[in-house]
Amino acid sequence: MIKIVGHFGFHKGDRTSQPYQSTAAIAASTKLVFSLTGLLSTNFEFRLMFYQYSNSFYTMQ
């Protein structure tokens, strides 16, 4: 959920407010989401899709 909030923040164009700290926070949130995803779902394809989506988000910055 934290990562989704981070996504909305960037989609609104809020890139000027300390992007490096935001990226670090999103990276930490990603690890948390990965942990929750691993607990909630053992579906490998879903995790792989989520991983690719995260990578495309990082390359967008």
C-alpha positions in Angstrom: 0.0 0.0 0.0 2.9 2.3 0.8 4.3 1.8 -2.7 0.9 2.6 -4.3 0.9 6.0 -2.5 4.4 6.6 -3.8 3.2 5.9 -7.3 0.4 8.4 -7.0 2.8 11.0 -5.7 5.0 10.7 -8.8 2.1 10.4 -11.2 0.8 13.8 -9.9 4.2 15.3 -11.1 5.7 15.8 -7.6 9.2 15.1 -8.7 10.8 18.2 -7.2 10.5 17.3 -3.6 13.7 15.5 -2.8 13.6 12.8 -5.5 16.5 10.8 -4.1 14.9 10.4 -0.6 11.6 9.5 -2.3 13.4 6.8 -4.4 15.0 5.4 -1.3 11.6 5.3 0.5 10.0 3.7 -2.5 12.8 1.1 -2.7 12.3 0.3 1.0 8.5 0.1 0.4 9.1 -2.2 -2.5 10.9 -4.6 -0.2 8.1 -4.5 2.3 5.5 -5.1 -0.5 7.6 -8.0 -1.8 7.5 -9.5 1.7 3.8 -9.1 2.0 3.3 -10.4 -1.5 5.3 -13.5 -0.6 3.2 -14.1 2.4 -0.1 -13.5 0.7 0.6 -15.2 -2.6 2.8 -18.0 -3.7 2.0 -17.3 -7.3 5.4 -16.9 -9.0 4.0 -15.3 -12.2 2.3 -12.6 -10.2 5.5 -11.7 -8.3 7.4 -11.7 -11.6 4.9 -9.4 -13.2 5.1 -7.1 -10.1 8.9 -7.1 -10.3 8.9 -6.1 -14.0 6.3 -3.3 -13.2 8.6 -2.0 -10.5 11.6 -2.0 -12.8 9.7 0.0 -15.5 8.7 2.5 -12.8 12.4 3.0 -11.7 13.5 3.5 -15.3 10.8 6.1 -15.8 12.4 8.5 -13.4 
